Amino acid sequence: MSGPVTSVDAPPDQRAPDPPMTPCAEVLDDREAKVGNITVRRALPRRGRRTVGAWCFADHMGPEQVDEAKSPGQGGGLDIGPHPHMGLHTVTWLVDGALLHRDSLGSEQLIRPGQLNLMTAGHGVVHAEEMSRTYRGSLQGVQLWVAQPESTRDGAAAFEHHASLPVADLDNGSAVVLVGSLADATSLARHDTELVGAQLTVRRGGTVVPVRRDFEHALVVIDGEVAVGESVVRPGQLGYVGMGRDELPLSSLDGARLLLLGGVPFPEPIVMWWNFVGRTKEEMAQARTQWSTEDERFGPVDTALARIPAPPAL
């Protein structure tokens, strides 16, 4: 359920604002976007908030009822045909449902709730996401992108699946650690910069989450609502939290489930366009041409879904 990014989300030449160096919270409304047959709420990138650490993209999908008894590409859920990526990791996390990942590396992996798919694009990779053809019910999840630093962004593509993830106990809550470390739990998932991604479960009343002072953080609420000081964050909003904290107190009247995204502010200016993360418009134009001409940089994927054409050039 990845991408694409458009100029509505963030103009290609826009630079991220400097992160505040004092604790704060700001609430930004998501933008609705269409991905496949499903409407998503796009929390990142926003014009006022391009990145959080190396996290540069966050789509919250569902909950939506799906019926998968249809052939690929005929609706009934999320079917995204082969499309290219470069310079990023895709991180897929499901709350409900099932999705089938296929890529140009030959990977074929079904993901279910509580599991993690992480694909590294590097210099270039192609993937498709399909419904499993057997699941009927609620579909909900979050697709995340992580910008790769200069040292790895032109490296080899890779894919990893984590069937289980570590859980950290919090006072009146818990955290499933997707990437990085939180409290006493550390994920084995790859990360090329210092960052953290975790699903928090906050029970009624609230909890306190230990965080790193050199990280900036953001909250993406899946269900319920949480308050950071006087700021309330609900589904369909991004709650940005600045640097300089040792802990993050979260309060909730009835409990909530949310993602915590954080990391050291990304040190390099990035350019985002369509499904690419790079540094210049010239890189984007070259990648677009190579995808459109079926250059060997972007290989084939074994799927019945149709290849997605690139939009008009920048």
N, C-alpha and C positions, 0 to 999 in steps of 0.2 A: 504494500500500500504506500509506495514511495512516490513523492513528488507529484508534479513538477513544481519548482519555484517559478514565480512570475515576477514581473516588475512591480506588480501591485503589492507583493510581499516585501520586496526590498530591491530598489534599483541596482543594476549590476555593479555600478561604481560607487555605491554608498559604503561608507566605513562605519564600523560599530562605534557607538559613543563610549567614552572612557567609563569604566565602572566606578561607582561611588566608593570612596575609601572609608566611609562611615556607615554603620548599620542603617538600613532603610528598607522600605517596601513600597513598590509601585505596582498597580494593577492595570494590565493592558488587556483589552478585549481581543479575543481571537477573531480570525477572519474565516468565513465559510468558503470552502473550495470543494470541487468535485474531483474525486479520484475513482476511476472506474465507474461503477454504478452507485457509489456511495458518497454521501456528503460528509466531509470531515471538518473539524474545527482546527485551524492552523494557528498554533501558539507562537511558533518560531519559523522563519524570521519575521520580524515586524519592523516597520519603518523606524520606530523608536527604540528597538532592541534587536540587534542583528544576531548576536551570539551570547551564550552564557557559558563561560569557559570555552571549550571546543565544540559544545553542542550548538548546532547551527540550524536545526530543523526539527519541528515536533508537530505531528498531525495526530489528533485524537479522533478516532473513528468509532461511531456507534454510541450507545447500543442500538442495533438494528436487527430485526428478525429476518433471517435468510432461509431460503429453500434451495438447496444445492442440486436438486434433481433435474438439472439442466446441463446441456453440453457447454464446454468452455466458450466463453465470450458471449453467451446468450442471456446474460443477466442472472438475477437471483443471488447476487453477492458481490464479492470483490474479485474481479479478474483483471489483472494488469499484464498486458503482453510484454514481450522482450523490449527492454529499454536500457540504455547505457548509463554508467556512472564513472566518475573519476575523482580522485582527491578526497575521498570520504569513506567513513564506515557507515553502513546502515545497521540499525539496531531495532529489531522487531520484538515487541512485547504484547502478548494477547491477554486480555482479561476474560473473554468468553470466545468460544468458537474454535476454528482450526483453519490453517492456511498451508498451502504447499509451495515451497520455495524451489525454484529451478534456476541454475545459472550456467554461464559459459565455461565454468570450471568442471562441469559435469555433476555438480551437487544436486541432489534431490532430497529435500528434507521437509517433513510435515512438522509444523509447530503447533503446540497446544498451550493453554494457560499454564503459567508457572515455568515455562521453558523460554530460552532465549536463542534467537538466530542473530549472528553478527557476521556481516559480509564486509570485507575490506576491498575497496575498489582499486586503490593505488593508481597505476597508470591507466587502467581501464578494465572494466568488467561489464557483463550484461546479465540481467536476471529478469525473471517473470514470477508473478505471484498468482496462484490459482486457489479457488475453493477446492475442498477435498472430494466433492461429489457425494459425500455420505452424511455430512452434518446438516442438521436442521435445528434452528434455534437462534439464540442471541449471538451476535458477532460484535465484539468490542475490543479495541486495542489501541496501541500507540506506535507509530513509526517515527524513529529518531535518526538523525544524521549527526555524525561527529566529523568535523573538519580535520584532515590529516595535516601535520606540520610539514615543513619543507623537507625534513630529513626522511620522510617515508611516503610522501604523496605521489612520487613517481615509481614506487616500488611494485612488487608483485601483488596480484590480487589473491585473496584467500577467503575461505568460509569456515565458520565454526558454529556448532550447535551445542548448547548446554542444556541437558535434560533436567538438571536440577540446579538450584542456586542457593547460596548461603542466606540464612535468616539471622538478623540481629534482634535481640529483645530490647525493647524500650520500655520505660515506665509508662504503663497504660497504652502501649502500642507495640508495633513491630515493624521491621523493615526487611524486605527482600532485596538483596544487593545485586543489581544487574551488572554493573561495571564499577570497578574501583573498590574502595573500602568505606565502611561506615560502622562506627562503634567497634565491635570485636569481630566483624564479618568481612571477608574479602572475596570478591568474585575472581574466577580464573579467566574471565573474558578479556580479550585484548584491549588495550588502550595505549595510544601513542603519546598522549600528554597526560598530565595529572588531572584526573577528573573523577566524578562519582555520579552514578545513576542508581536510584533505588525506588521501589514502590513502598510507600509508607501506609500502614493501617493505623489510624488514630481513633481510639475509642472515645466514648462520650466524656467530655471534660477537657481532654487534650493531653499532650505529651511534650517532652523536650527532646530535641534531636541534637546530638553532638555534631558539630561541623568544624571545618578548618578555617582559620582566620584569613588565610591567603586565597581562599576560594570565593568566587561569587556564586550565588545560588538562585534557582527559580523553582516555582511550584506549578505543576499542571494537575488540577483536580480532576479525578475520574468520576467520583460521586460524593455527595455530601458537600460540606463547605468547611473551610478552616479560616481562622483569623490569625494574622501576624500583627500584634499590637492592635491598632485601630483599623487595619486594612483587612477586609474580608475577601477571600478568593473562592470563586465558585466554578463549576464546569463551564467551559467557554471563555475562560480567562487565564492569563499568565500572571503569576505573582512573582515579581522580580525582587530579590533580596541582595543587598550589596555585600561588600567585604567587611572584615573586621569583627566577626562574631566567633565565639567559641561554642555557642549553642543557639539553637533556633526554637523558641517556645511557640508551639502551635496549640490553639484552643479550638474546640468544636462542640457545639451544643448536642449534636446527635451522632457524632462520629463521622469519619470521612476516609476515603481512599484516594491517594494522590501519588504523583511522581515527584521526587526531589532530583533536580539536575544541578550539577555544580562542577566547578573546576577553576584552575588558575586561568585568569584572563588570557585569551588566545593572543599570542604576541605578534601575529602577522596579519596584515590587511588581506581580506579575501574577496573574491568576486564569485557570486553565485548566479547561475543561469540555468534554467531547465533542470536537468538532473546532474549538473556538474558543479564542482567546487574547484576554483583555481585562483590565480593571482592577476591575470590580465584578460581583457576582452579578446586579445589575439589567440590565447589558448582556447577560449570558448569557441571561436570561429573555426579553429583547426579541428577540434573535437567534433563539432557539428558536421563538418565536411566529411570527416572520416566515418562517422556513423551513417551519413546519408549515402556514401559511396560503398558501404559495406567493406571498409578497410579491415584488415586482419587485426587491428588493434582491438576491435570489439567483435568477439566471436559469436557463434550461433548458440542458441538454447533449444534443447529438446522439449518442445511444447507445441500444442495445437493452437495456441493463441497467436494472434497477428502481431507482427513487429510494429512498434509505435514510431511513426515518423517524427523527426525533429521539427519544431516550430520554425517560423522565419528567422533568419539570422538577426543578431543584435543590431 
